Amino acid sequence: MTELGTLYLCPTPIGNLEDITLRVLKILKEVDLIAAEDTRVSIKLLNYFEIKTPLISYHEHNKRTQGPKLVSFLQEGKKIALVTDAGTPGLSDPGEDLAKDAIEAGIKVVPLPGAAAAICALVASGLSTKRFVFEGFLPKKTRERKQRLSELVSDQRTLVFYESPHRIKKTLKALKEILGNRQVVIAREMTKIHEEFIRGTLEEVMERFDNILPRGEMVIVIEGANREPKSTQKLGDNVGELELSGNDLVIKLKSEMQKNMIKGLAKRQALKKSAEELGLSRNEAYELLIK
């Protein structure tokens, strides 16, 4: 009976090539095949370290056809190293699907420690690292993005996101609208020559990007919800006796209602418009207020 192969999850540098580990280099030389997110990117790394192992592409758009093929190779006893363009495979990329398929087929999966942009940004952010949650990339569609952020409003853990330079302004605006004006750190070009950590409130960082052109892949690290409830406030006579207590979706909903009523909308109209702005149905918003 043929002995099964092994799938190695090999982190690659997120910028500085010297950050690759000796063990990763050893594995990349010893395996039968390297599955890479973008072979054009990975070949540069392999050439730099004079590694001649054959490459095969495995990415989001071909995983359904390449995944079974790679699992078949593993079942034949081949050893495969999985690499992403930068960082640890399996984090916000299709590597998680290949690992899952391999495990279901009884294949041994070996993770190697190494670079991960989310962790590098978190530990250098100056925000709490005791408890955190990695959310990867937020949804591109406005409604889905608002829904995801609404689910995180009351989360007290430090929040970590990935974002591209052409979407960073829109994402920061959404974060401020839903989560409030919290402390945030933007880590960009980490381990590279122009590495930078931009710190401040969401408003301050948004103003910064009004004056400079966003460049490089970015990690957003934002503080979690306040542990201590805020002092009770009342919105105004038009809203009735509803009170704010805590940094959650209810607070945001009531705040938006107050703004819309100041603009002249009736209470019912303000509720409907505020719900739409937060990606909620009118009934969902009404239930929140009742509770």
Protein Blocks (a to p, Z undefined) as FASTA:
>chain_A
ZZddddddddddfkbmmlpcfklmmmmmmmmbdcdfblmlmmmmmmmnopabdcddddfk
lmmmmmmmmmmmmmnopacddddfbdjehiapaklmmmmmmmmnopacdddddddfklmm
mmmnopafkbccdebjadfblklmmmmmmmmmmpmbdcdddddfklmmmmmmmmmmmnop
adddddehehiaklccdeddfklmmmmmmmpccehjdddddddddfbdcddddfbjknoj
adcedjdfklmmmmmmmmmmmnopafklmmmmmmmmnopafklmmmmmmZZ
